[in-house]
């Protein structure tokens, strides 16, 4: 459980904190590697990986 001043008990906050944790782990495991964000709504690479066609 995470707590800090001003924290709101919202589901949205939980998703945000999970993303921050994932980025923190990535940085510790691979400190010199740049993270390239891929959005499922616009990324052709993510569309290919998910099997989403250009319909």
N, C-alpha and C positions, 0 to 999 in steps of 0.2 A: 504494500500500500504506500502510495506516495503522498506526501504532504508538504506544503510550503505556504508562505503568507499569500493570501489572495486567491488560493485554490478554490475553484468552483466544483461542486459535485455534479458534473455533467457527463453524459456518455461521450460527448464530443471531446471533452478534456482527456478521457481515457484513450481515445484513438490518437489524439495528438501526442500524448505521452508515450504511447507505444512506438510511434514513428520516431520520436526523439531518442528513445532507447535503442531502436534498431540502427539509427545513424551513429549513435555513440559506440555501439559494439563494432560496427563496420570500421570506424576510425581507429579503434584500439587494435583490431585484428590486422588492418592494412593501413597504417598511418600515412603512407606515401601515395596511396591510390585515390584518385578522384572519383567521387560518386556521381554518376550520370542518372538523373531522374528520368523515368519513363512513365508517362501518363497513359492509362489504358484507353482514354478517349481519343488521343491524337497520335500515339506512337505506332508507326508501321511495324516496328520490331515486336512490340507487345501484341499487336493484332495477329502477327504471324505465329507467335508463341501460343496465343490463346485459340488459334484456329478461327479467327474472325475474318471473313472475306470482305472485299470491297463491293458491297451490295448496294 
